[in-house]
Amino acid sequence: MNRFSASLILSASILLVACGESAEAPAPAEGSANHNRLLDIRGGVTADTPEAPAEEMIDPSAQNIDPFRYGLGYNYEERNVLAGLLDQARERDGYLLRSLAVTADSLALVRPGKTATEYERALTCAVKADLLGRNGGIPVHRALNHSITLSKLAVTLTEDEIASEAFQTFQEEFVEFEETSTAHDRFLRNRELQAEENRLRTRHYLNYHLLRDQVREEVPEGQLQGDVTACLEMYGEDIAAIEAAEAEAEAEERG
């Protein structure tokens, strides 16, 4: 297992408790019906994750570009719940800025080393690839693949981020906690970690769609091609690392 693939496992397991949710945000609060429903849905998150459509079957309108359906593991019921939250968010002025601010707090806790600036940059690249495909600038299957990979990159620690002081300090503290804590303490922490991961998961969905709305309004269609090309050049090595780590994980699962 290489260092990058190991980091995928580590970053999924060493999470901290995030600060409270924004009072103005429609993301589900602890104990709410939507929150509990999302937890139930996420228990079977892989149950309804279809394969990406073959190129020849893609609708020319490109309205089926959806990284959360085809590559990010959000199942049908979960997407329906989140779509309702998205409708609420779209009715609130300035929601995206507040959501990104809350996401920044979460990143510092659950993805130490990943800055809010880098998260938003990668996510912006993802939505630009999405829009470029919808506008016919690139084949839909390529736009879908780019939007999936860049969305993953936004919440995945890169080699540089793993080498950062923030991540190294966090890793040391995590190892120390595992070695010195009681089983009960670890149980409580794991429960808190999963709750925080779910909050980030919800935010990621909302941020993607709200940012896509904003980019659609603010960025000329003719600029998207150059922007996406620049994104792929900038993140080429990181994208290759994610793809290699996933291929390695799949090979290990097959035995």
N, C-alpha and C positions, 0 to 999 in steps of 0.2 A: 504494500500500500504506500503510495507516494505522499509527500507532505501535504499537498493540496487536498487530496481525497481524505486524508486524516482530519484536515481542518473542517471539512464538511460535517464529519461526525461530531467533532469537538464543539463546533459552533452551534450545533443543534442541541447539545446536551448541557453546555455550561452557560446558562442564562441566569439573569438576576431579576428581581421584582421591579417592575416599572413604577413610576409615580402615577398618581391617580389620573383618570381620564379627564379630558376637558369637559366642563359642564355643558358647553354648547354643542358638543359633538354627538351625533346620532349613533355612534358605535355603541353596541350593547354594554350595559353595565352589569357588574357581577350580580347574579340573582334575578336578572330580568328574564322575561320569557324568551326574547330573541337570543340572549346570551346562552341560556340553557339549551335552546334548540340547536344553536351552532355547535355547542360541545357535543351533543348527541350525533349531529351530522358528521363532525370531524372524527368521531370514533371509527367511521367507515369511509374515510376520505378517499380511498382508492377504489371504492366499489363502483363508481360511475365516472371513470376517466377514460373517454374514448381515445382511440388512436387518431393522430392528425390525419385529415383527409388526403387522399392521393391527389397529385397535381391535376390529373385529368378530370377529377370529380369536383373540383373547386368551383363554386359559383362565381362567375365573372364579376358580379357586383362586389365581391370581396367583403360582404357584410358578415361573413362567418369567421373573420379573424378574431380570435379570442384566446389569448395565452392562458387564461385562467381555466378554460375548459380543456384545452388540448395538451398543455404541458406543465402546468403548475399544480395540478392535483386538487383543484377545487371541484367537488362533485356537484351534481345537479341541484340538490336541495340547498346546499350551502350557497351556491351562486344565486339562487332565488332569494334567499334571505338577505344576502349582501346587496342584491339589486334593489331591494326595498329600502335599505339604509342609504344606498346611493341616491335614490330619488329624493329622500329627505335632505341629504347633504347638498344636492343641487339647488334646493330652494333657499339655502342660507348663504347670504353674501359673505365672502371672505373665508368660507369654510376650508378651502384648500390650504391656505396659509396656516390656519390653526391646526389642521390635521398634520401638516408637515412639521410643525413645531413639536407636537406631541410625539410624532415619529422620531424626531431627533433625540428626545429624551429616552425613548425606548432603545434606539440604536446604541446609545452610550452604555446601556445596561445589558442588552442581549447580543450585541454585535460589537464589542469593544474593538476599536481600531477602524470601524466604518464610520466616516463622518457624514453628517447630514448633507453636506455639499456633494459628496461623492454619490450618496444614495440618490439624490435628486437628479444629478447629471446622468447616471446610468438609466434611471427610470424615464427621463426625458428622451434619451436615445431609443428606448423601447417603444414609446408611444409614437415617435416620429417614424420608426420602421412600420408600425401598424398603419399609420395614416398614409405613408407612401404606397403601401400595398392597396389600401382602399381607393387611392386615387389612380391606380394603374401604373405607378412608376416602376414597380418591380413585381414579378410574379407573386401571387398570393401565398404560395407555399414558402417562398423565401421570406416574405414579410412576417409570416406567422412564426417561422423558426427564429428570425432575428428578435422579434418581440418577446418570445419565450426566453431565449438565452439572456437577453439584456435585462429582462425582469428578474431572472434568477440572480444575475450578477449584482443587481442593486441590493440584495439581501444576503449575498455570499461574501465571506472574507477572502480577499485576494492574497497572494503571496506577500505583497508589500504590507498589507494590513495585518497579516499574521506576524510579521516581523516588527510591527510597531510597538512602542513602549506600552501603550494602553493595553494591547492584547497580551503581551508578555506578563505584565503585572497581574492582569486578571487571571491568566492561566496559573500563575504561582499561587494566588489566593484560592483558586478553585481546588487545586491539588491539596493544599493544606487543609481546607475544609473537609474534603473527602477523607483525609487521613485522621482527622482529630474529632470529627462530629459523631454524634450518636445516630443510630438507625432512625430514631424518631425525628431528629433534626433533618436528616437527609430526606425523609419522606415528606416533611412539611415543605422543604425547599423545592423538591421536585414538583410538588403540586403548584407552588407559586410560579415556578419556571414555565410550566405548561400553560398556565393562565396568561403569563406575559407573552409567550410565543403566539397564543391565539389572538391577543390584542394586536400584535405586530402584523399578523396574517390579515386581520380585518382591515387595518390601516393601509396595508399594501394594496389591497383591492380598491379601496376608495381612492387612494392617491393616484393610482394608475388612470382610472377613468376620469377623474376630475382634471388631472394634468393633461390628458388627451383632449378634453373639451377646451382647455386653455390654449394648448398648442394649435388646435384647429382654428381658433379665432385669431391668434396672434402671428403665426408663422405662414408666410406665403407658400402656396403649393410648390412653386418653382424652386424654393429654397430647400425643400425636404430632401431631394436627391443628394445634394452636396453635404447636407448635415448628416444623413445616414452613412454616407461613405466615410466621412470623418470619424463618426462614432465607431465604425467597424475597424478602422485603422488604429484608433486610440486603444480600443479594448481587444484587439486581435489576440494577444497572448493570454489574456484572462479568459476569453471565450474558449480558446483551445484547451486551457487548463480545466475548465468546467466540463467540457465535452469528454476529455480524457478521463477525468475522475468518475463521471457517470458511466462511461464504457467499462471502466475497471470494476465499478460496483456491480454492474449487470453481469459481468463475467464471473465474479465471485458468487453471485446468487445462483447462477447456473451450475456452479461447481466445476 
